[in-house]
Amino acid sequence: MSTMRMLLVAVLLACLIVPSASFADSDEASMFTQARNHYKENSYYFASTWLERILKKYPSTSQREEVLLMLAKCYASTSREEKAVRTLKTLLKDFPKASDKLEPGLLKMVQDQSQPPPQLAEPEPVPPAAEKAAAEKVAAEKVAAEKVAAEKVAAEKSMAEKLSADRVAAQRVAAEQAVAGQTADGQVGGAKIPVARPTTIEEAVAERTAAIKAAVEKAAIEKAATEKAAAEKAAAENAAAEKAAADKAAADKAAVQKAAVQKAASKKAPAKKTAAAKSKKLADKKPAVDKAVTQAPAPPSPAVSTPSQPQVASAGAASATGAYTLDFGTFVLKSEMFGIKKKIKSAGMKPVVAPGPKKKEQMSRIHAGEYTEHQAAEKMMEKLRKAKADNFMLQDKSGKFNVYAGSYFDKVGAVDEQLRLAGFGITTELRPTAVEVSTFSLTAGSFKSEKDAARKGAELEKLGVKPTVVQRPK
């Protein structure tokens, strides 16, 4: 009799485990549904993660054109312009007629990439050191952001596998209790699953399977909602960091180019002065020749081109047109200014974006250990490298060496990394700290009087924007 019972238990376990294994994997349709739902909710970072998985798992999918269209929009909306351009090029290469479906902004990104950048007149070579330093900094920050995103995906996968294992264990217990005819309550994901005494083994299996499935689905929905909120927050913070780094690099490059142009202009001025002195000297030595030259029209000087003079004059006049301007506030993300800048342009003005005051933000550091000897700290650093974790060392005022496994604006991401490191036998703790984040100020217009500026501000208020009249710094 006991042998018969054991055989029944084995058959029941096999029936319960096989469906659960297939439940862990998502098919193409469900992945696409997840991506489209996030896309419609404007959760572009989370949507891009699902779209990337679809292209990786199903590169020849029948929905490839729509996937590439959505992915390009997600990249552009989260300030990942390089990925957006690469995706758009792939889309237009595989589907040339897809250009009719692209938004004007996305189409312009591809056209701007295909056109050569405008060249300045007589450009001065840019110092390679500054250019290289800015490029390396931007690349390092981008790699760090992509690494954080990859680790988040790995953590999600690990949690899914753990949930699947818990479900299998719960089903095994349910089957054993059903065969033994016990009456007890089990739990899956915090929800109680009643076990009633069935009339037959088949009814017990059916009832238990339905209860487990309902509990698992409820736990999965709650976990998905929590992970979605955490992912959206991480995406916003990563996008802000990437935008700040890109804007700083662009500002540094513009400053270097401006210095090069000013240097070229300073070289032209002495050349013009030398040419004038040389002409005067020749006139003093040969009066007859000077008389003939004065009667003929003087040729333009070769040192400075004639059109450059009115351009400099107009630029100087534009820079000193008024003492008042309209202030639209400060922003952490440049994407927040898009709608306001559009309304400023519709009012016939040019928006001006400049660095604003820095703002303090809280972040969490993962502390891996404190050591009195540098050699011991290096051993922990090597252990973190083997675990493929961020690692750096700071020495405090007492001379002790503190080893950290990364810094995170998102506390959820820091906790996920702690759990991952615990799997390698590394015990850590979170230590809060504060960092400064760059902001941007938005202004527009130049007015001679405060009254003129207020009149333009009232015009913008009708468009839904309320600026403040401020005085330009002297």
C-alpha positions in Angstrom: 0.0 0.0 0.0 2.9 2.4 0.9 4.5 1.6 -2.5 1.3 2.6 -4.3 1.0 5.8 -2.3 4.6 6.8 -3.2 3.9 6.1 -6.9 0.9 8.4 -6.8 2.9 11.1 -5.2 5.6 10.9 -7.9 3.0 11.1 -10.7 1.3 14.2 -9.1 4.7 16.0 -8.6 5.6 15.4 -12.3 2.2 16.8 -13.4 2.6 19.9 -11.2 6.3 20.7 -12.0 6.1 20.5 -15.8 3.6 23.3 -16.2 5.5 25.5 -13.7 8.6 25.3 -15.8 6.9 26.6 -18.9 5.2 29.3 -16.8 8.7 30.8 -16.0 9.4 31.8 -19.6 7.5 34.5 -21.4 6.6 34.1 -25.0 7.0 36.8 -27.7 3.3 37.9 -27.5 3.4 38.5 -23.7 6.8 40.3 -23.9 5.4 42.6 -26.6 2.3 43.3 -24.6 4.4 44.3 -21.6 6.5 46.6 -23.8 3.5 48.2 -25.4 1.8 48.8 -22.0 4.8 50.6 -20.6 5.2 52.6 -23.9 1.6 53.8 -23.7 2.1 54.9 -20.1 5.2 56.9 -21.2 7.4 54.6 -19.1 10.0 54.6 -21.9 13.0 53.2 -19.9 11.1 50.2 -18.7 9.5 49.7 -22.2 13.0 49.8 -23.9 14.1 46.9 -21.6 11.3 44.7 -22.9 11.9 45.8 -26.5 15.6 45.0 -26.3 14.8 41.5 -25.0 12.4 40.9 -27.9 15.0 41.8 -30.5 17.6 39.7 -28.7 15.4 36.6 -28.4 13.4 37.0 -31.6 15.6 39.0 -34.1 13.4 37.9 -37.0 10.1 38.7 -35.4 7.2 39.7 -37.7 6.7 42.8 -35.6 10.3 44.0 -36.0 9.4 47.3 -37.7 7.0 48.3 -34.9 9.5 47.2 -32.2 12.3 49.3 -33.8 9.9 52.3 -34.1 9.0 52.1 -30.4 12.6 51.5 -29.3 13.9 54.5 -31.2 11.2 56.7 -29.5 12.1 55.2 -26.0 15.8 56.0 -26.5 15.2 59.5 -27.7 12.8 60.2 -24.8 15.3 59.0 -22.2 18.2 61.1 -23.7 20.0 58.1 -25.2 20.6 59.9 -28.5 23.4 57.6 -29.8 21.3 54.5 -29.3 18.3 56.2 -30.9 20.3 57.1 -34.0 21.7 53.6 -34.4 18.2 52.1 -34.0 16.7 54.6 -36.6 19.5 53.7 -39.1 18.7 50.0 -38.7 15.0 50.7 -39.1 15.4 52.7 -42.3 17.8 50.1 -43.7 15.5 47.2 -43.1 12.2 49.1 -43.8 12.9 52.2 -46.1 9.2 53.1 -46.1 9.2 53.5 -42.3 10.3 57.1 -42.7 6.7 58.1 -43.3 5.8 56.8 -39.8 8.6 58.6 -38.0 7.9 61.7 -35.9 9.6 64.9 -37.3 12.0 65.0 -34.3 13.2 61.4 -34.8 13.6 61.9 -38.6 15.6 65.1 -38.0 18.0 63.2 -35.7 18.9 60.9 -38.6 19.2 63.7 -41.1 21.4 65.7 -38.7 23.7 62.7 -38.4 24.0 62.4 -42.2 24.9 66.0 -42.8 28.6 67.2 -42.2 29.0 69.7 -39.3 29.5 73.4 -40.4 33.1 74.5 -40.5 34.3 77.8 -39.1 36.4 80.2 -41.2 40.1 79.4 -40.7 39.5 77.0 -37.7 42.2 76.7 -35.1 43.0 73.1 -34.1 41.3 72.2 -30.8 43.7 71.1 -28.0 43.4 67.3 -27.9 43.8 67.1 -24.1 40.6 68.9 -23.2 38.6 67.1 -25.9 39.9 63.7 -24.9 39.3 64.3 -21.2 35.7 65.4 -21.8 35.0 62.4 -24.1 36.5 59.9 -21.6 34.4 61.3 -18.8 31.2 61.1 -20.8 32.0 57.5 -21.9 32.8 56.4 -18.3 29.5 57.8 -17.0 27.6 56.2 -19.8 29.2 52.8 -19.1 28.3 53.2 -15.4 24.7 53.9 -16.3 24.5 50.9 -18.6 26.1 48.7 -16.0 23.4 49.8 -13.4 20.7 48.9 -15.9 22.2 45.5 -16.7 22.5 44.7 -13.0 18.8 45.6 -12.5 17.8 43.2 -15.3 20.0 40.4 -13.7 18.3 41.1 -10.3 14.8 40.9 -11.9 15.8 37.5 -13.5 17.1 36.2 -10.2 13.9 37.2 -8.4 11.8 35.5 -11.1 13.8 32.3 -10.7 13.5 32.4 -6.9 9.7 32.9 -7.2 9.5 29.9 -9.6 11.4 27.7 -7.2 9.1 28.7 -4.3 6.1 27.9 -6.4 7.5 24.4 -7.2 8.2 23.8 -3.5 4.7 24.9 -2.6 3.1 22.6 -5.2 5.2 19.7 -3.9 4.0 20.2 -0.4 0.4 20.6 -1.7 0.6 17.3 -3.5 1.9 15.4 -0.4 -0.8 16.9 1.8 -3.5 16.0 -0.7 -2.3 12.4 -0.8 -2.0 12.1 2.9 -5.5 13.6 3.3 -4.4 16.3 5.7 -6.3 19.5 6.5 -4.0 22.5 6.8 -3.3 26.0 5.4 -0.3 26.8 3.3 1.1 30.2 2.1 2.5 31.4 -1.2 3.7 35.0 -1.4 1.9 35.9 1.9 -1.5 34.6 0.8 -3.1 31.6 2.7 -4.1 28.6 0.6 -6.8 26.4 2.3 -6.5 22.6 2.0 -9.8 20.8 2.4 -10.2 17.1 2.7 -11.2 16.1 -0.9 -13.3 13.1 -2.0 -10.8 12.1 -4.6 -7.1 12.7 -5.4 -8.0 14.3 -8.7 -10.2 16.9 -7.0 -7.5 17.6 -4.4 -5.0 18.3 -7.2 -7.4 20.5 -9.1 -8.4 22.6 -6.1 -4.8 22.9 -4.8 -3.5 23.9 -8.2 -6.1 26.6 -8.6 -5.4 28.1 -5.2 -1.6 28.1 -5.8 -2.0 29.7 -9.2 -4.3 32.5 -7.8 -1.8 33.2 -4.9 1.2 33.2 -7.3 -0.5 35.6 -9.7 -1.4 38.0 -6.9 2.2 38.0 -5.6 3.5 38.5 -9.1 1.2 41.5 -9.7 2.3 43.2 -6.4 5.9 42.6 -7.1 5.7 43.9 -10.7 4.1 47.1 -9.4 6.9 47.6 -6.9 9.6 46.9 -9.5 8.0 49.2 -12.1 8.0 52.2 -9.7 11.6 51.5 -8.7 12.7 51.1 -12.4 11.0 54.3 -13.4 12.7 56.2 -10.6 16.1 54.7 -11.6 15.5 55.6 -15.2 14.7 59.2 -14.4 17.8 59.6 -12.2 20.1 57.9 -14.8 18.7 60.1 -17.6 19.4 63.2 -15.5 23.0 62.1 -14.8 23.6 61.3 -18.5 22.1 64.6 -19.7 24.1 66.6 -17.1 27.3 64.9 -18.3 26.5 65.4 -22.0 25.6 69.1 -21.5 28.9 69.7 -19.6 30.9 68.0 -22.3 29.1 70.1 -25.0 29.8 73.3 -23.0 33.5 72.4 -22.6 33.8 71.8 -26.3 32.0 75.0 -27.2 34.4 76.9 -24.8 37.4 75.4 -26.5 36.1 76.2 -30.0 35.4 79.8 -28.9 38.9 80.2 -27.5 40.3 78.9 -30.8 38.2 81.4 -32.8 39.3 84.3 -30.5 42.9 83.2 -30.9 42.5 83.2 -34.7 41.0 86.7 -34.5 43.9 88.0 -32.3 46.4 86.7 -34.9 44.6 88.6 -37.7 44.6 91.9 -35.9 48.4 92.3 -35.7 48.7 91.2 -39.3 46.4 94.1 -40.3 48.4 96.5 -38.2 51.6 95.4 -39.8 50.2 95.8 -43.3 49.1 99.4 -42.5 52.5 100.3 -41.1 54.2 98.9 -44.1 52.0 100.9 -46.5 52.8 104.1 -44.5 56.5 103.5 -44.7 56.4 103.0 -48.5 54.4 106.3 -48.8 57.0 108.2 -46.9 59.8 107.0 -49.2 58.0 107.4 -52.5 55.6 110.4 -52.6 54.9 109.9 -56.4 53.8 106.4 -55.9 51.6 107.4 -52.9 49.8 110.0 -55.0 49.0 107.4 -57.7 47.8 104.9 -55.0 45.5 107.5 -53.3 43.8 108.3 -56.6 43.0 104.6 -57.3 40.6 102.6 -55.1 42.3 100.8 -52.2 42.2 97.0 -52.4 40.8 95.0 -49.4 43.4 94.0 -46.8 44.4 90.3 -47.2 44.7 89.9 -43.4 41.0 90.4 -42.5 38.1 89.6 -44.8 35.7 92.5 -45.3 32.4 90.7 -44.3 33.7 89.9 -40.8 33.6 93.5 -39.6 29.8 94.1 -39.8 29.2 90.6 -38.2 31.3 91.6 -35.2 29.5 94.9 -34.9 26.1 93.3 -35.0 27.0 90.7 -32.5 28.2 93.4 -30.1 25.0 95.4 -30.6 22.9 92.3 -29.8 24.8 91.6 -26.6 24.0 95.0 -25.2 20.4 95.5 -26.4 18.6 95.6 -23.0 19.0 95.5 -19.2 16.0 93.2 -18.5 15.1 89.6 -19.4 12.4 87.0 -18.7 13.2 84.2 -16.2 11.3 80.9 -16.5 13.0 79.1 -13.5 15.5 76.3 -12.9 15.2 72.6 -14.0 17.0 69.4 -13.2 16.2 67.8 -16.6 16.4 69.5 -19.9 13.4 67.5 -21.1 11.3 69.4 -18.5 12.0 72.6 -20.5 10.8 71.3 -23.9 7.2 72.6 -23.7 8.3 76.0 -22.3 11.0 76.4 -25.0 8.4 75.6 -27.7 6.1 78.4 -26.5 9.0 80.9 -26.2 9.8 80.2 -29.8 6.2 80.6 -30.9 6.3 84.1 -29.2 9.2 85.1 -31.5 12.0 84.8 -28.9 15.0 82.6 -28.5 15.3 80.5 -25.3 18.6 80.7 -23.5 19.7 77.7 -21.3 22.6 78.3 -18.9 24.0 76.3 -15.9 21.9 77.0 -12.7 22.6 76.5 -9.0 23.6 73.1 -7.8 21.1 71.1 -5.7 21.9 68.5 -3.0 20.5 65.0 -3.4 20.7 62.0 -1.1 22.4 58.7 -2.3 23.4 55.4 -0.7 26.8 53.9 -0.7 27.4 50.1 -0.2 30.0 49.7 2.6 32.0 46.5 2.3 34.4 46.8 5.1 36.8 49.0 7.2 40.5 48.0 7.5 43.5 49.4 9.4 45.9 47.9 6.8 46.0 48.8 3.1 46.8 45.2 2.1 43.6 43.9 3.8 41.5 46.5 2.0 43.1 45.5 -1.3 42.0 41.9 -0.7 38.4 43.0 -0.3 38.7 45.1 -3.5 39.9 42.0 -5.4 36.9 40.0 -4.0 34.5 42.7 -5.3 36.2 42.7 -8.7 35.7 38.9 -9.0 32.0 39.5 -8.2 31.9 42.1 -11.0 30.9 44.9 -8.6 31.8 48.6 -8.5 34.7 49.1 -6.0 36.6 52.1 -4.6 38.5 52.9 -1.5 38.4 56.0 0.8 40.7 56.7 3.7 39.1 58.5 6.7 40.7 61.1 9.1 41.8 58.3 11.5 43.8 56.6 8.7 41.5 53.6 8.3 40.7 52.3 4.8 37.0 52.0 3.9 36.0 49.8 0.9 32.8 50.5 -1.0 30.9 48.5 -3.6 29.2 51.4 -5.5 27.0 54.5 -4.9 23.3 54.6 -5.8 20.7 57.4 -6.1 18.1 54.6 -6.1 18.0 52.8 -2.7 16.1 49.9 -4.3 19.0 49.4 -6.7 21.5 49.5 -3.8 19.5 46.8 -1.9 19.4 44.6 -5.0 23.2 44.9 -5.3 23.5 44.0 -1.6 21.5 40.8 -2.2 23.6 39.9 -5.2 26.8 40.4 -3.3 25.5 38.3 -0.5 25.3 35.4 -2.9 29.2 35.7 -3.2 29.5 35.6 0.6 30.1 39.4 0.8 28.3 41.1 3.7 27.7 44.8 3.3 25.7 47.7 4.8 24.2 50.9 3.3 25.6 54.3 4.3 23.7 57.5 3.4 25.5 60.5 1.9 24.7 63.7 0.0 25.9 64.8 -3.4 25.4 68.0 -5.5 23.3 67.7 -8.8 23.6 70.3 -11.5 20.5 72.3 -12.6 19.7 74.5 -15.7 18.2 78.0 -15.8 15.9 79.1 -18.7 15.7 82.8 -19.8 14.6 84.5 -23.0 14.4 88.0 -24.4 16.4 91.2 -24.0 14.4 94.4 -23.1 15.5 98.0 -22.6 12.8 98.7 -19.9 11.0 96.7 -17.3 7.7 97.7 -18.8 8.6 96.2 -22.2 9.6 93.0 -20.5 6.4 92.8 -18.5 4.3 93.3 -21.7 6.1 90.3 -23.4 5.6 88.3 -20.2 1.9 89.0 -20.3 1.8 87.7 -23.9 3.5 84.5 -22.8 1.0 84.0 -19.9 -1.7 83.7 -22.4 0.2 80.8 -23.9 0.3 79.1 -20.5 3.8 80.2 -19.3 4.3 82.6 -16.4 7.8 84.1 -16.5 9.4 86.6 -14.1 11.0 89.9 -15.2 14.6 90.1 -13.9 17.5 92.4 -14.4 20.5 91.2 -16.3 23.7 90.9 -14.2 26.1 93.7 -14.9 
